[in-house]
Amino acid sequence: MKRIVLFVVIAGAWGVGAQRPSPPTRMTLSVGGPAGAAVIGDLNRDGRNDIAAMAGNAVFVFLGDGRGGFERSARSPFGAGENPSDLVLADFNRDGHLDAAVANHETGYLSVLIGDGNGALADPSRVPVPSRPHPHGIAAGDFNADGHPDVAVESWEEDTVLVVHGNGRGTFAAEPARLAVGLKPYYKLRAGELNADGRDDLVTTNMGGNSVSVVCSGPRGLTQAAMTFPIAPSPFAIAIGDVTGDRIPDLAVAHRWGSLDPKFDGLTVLIGKGACAFAPSSDSPLKVGASPTAVAIGDVDADGIGDIATANMASNDVTVLLARGSGWRAAPGSPFSVGPRPSAIALGDVNGDRRADIVVSTGSDVTILIPPDGW
């Protein structure tokens, strides 16, 4: 009898008649053409998440109503200099409003756009950077422990990261500090607290060295030597977040080599061990879509543990991996088709249900995927 009862319970829960979760709700924000980097933050100080996304040579700002609806900010889009390739939000002039900083590809400068606290951004000011050959990615944080946000970009021909220190008034030092990292830190670098000391740390993928470099802050900022961790070939994009539930930050690394060699496509999860040390999970690299160009971490199923999403440029879809104990489970229906050539991804709650929603930039617009209950 016990076996029969157990069979009936399992069949009722997982059998043919069981209900599967609904697919994500989909919304589209038009930017009039291919979208670039996208970030989530409260740009008008109303306690609700907004979206900033690049398209052309501009930043579009969409103000959220906290229920999943958006409207374009007054006067949006805002000029962002030539060839903007990456975008970050921070309060660079310490007025309580989020500002934007942009890495301008194929130039020798960054663009800084000061926010007015109502969702509008001022005309950009240029911050020269001697990046070789030019900046691709950008990160923001207080990297010299003076209480003011700084910006960092990679200089991959020199195997270094350039840190341009801010003065808290929206302007920046004329000469950057230089941090040695691994070989060819091409494209992405990200900032976050990695060792529970309240200070901003920095990570970068090293395309030429098949590694990730971690620069952790000391009492005077990023003065310690980088620690470099070997991983699978072609690390490209990186994200920071806790995917194990132990409150120690982990790293998710997307690997790609475009269409030249798709065999490198995959995802490595680097588990944080504390003190800025990391080791690949036993199941890395994980399979995702074709040419995973961007990666993000956020809690999409509201279980208190970070999940991982990748934007897969060559397969025109998004892979969502849900953290489950020591392993991973693909979200029901994953991968999810989006617009052509998705190039950026961000996770954050835009409808007030305490689940991270998925914001994806594609070759035609910005798509938002709202996860359903039951994931």
Secondary structure by P-SEA (a helix, b strand, c coil): caaaaaaaaaaaacccccccccccbbbbbbcccccccccccccccccbbbbbbbcccbbbbbbbccccbbbbccccccccccccccccccccccccbbbbbbbbccccbbbbbbbccccccccbbbbbbbcccccccccccccccccbbbbbbbbccccbbbbbbbccccccccbbbbbbbcccccccccccccccccbbbbbbbbccccbbbbbbbccccccccbbbbbcccccccccccccccccbbbbbbbbbcccccccccbbbbbbbccccccccccccccccccccccccccccccccbbbbbbbcccccbbbbbbbcccccccccccccccccccccccccccccccbbbbbbbcccbbbbbbbcccc
